[in-house]
Amino acid sequence: MKTIFRLLLQILFRFRAYDMDALKTPGPVTFTSASGKLAVARAAGLLNIRLLRDNHDGTATYAIDLAH
């Protein structure tokens, strides 16, 4: 099954050239996640995340700067 899957991927992506470039955003990207998890993100090496506000419903709004 893995061989068939790999062959299918080779056929599908044979003529496509992908070039990854750095993501550029005009400012920080905000997202909502579980509250109290900033320390977990920092421990995982995501030092460019900051807490914007605690929503007092078990969630918090965070911002990540993708330029760094």
Buried (B, 14 or more C-beta within 10 A) or exposed (E): EEEEEEEEEEEEEEEEEEEEEEEEEEEBEEEEBEBEBBEEBEEEEEEBBEBEEEEEEEBBBBBBEEEE
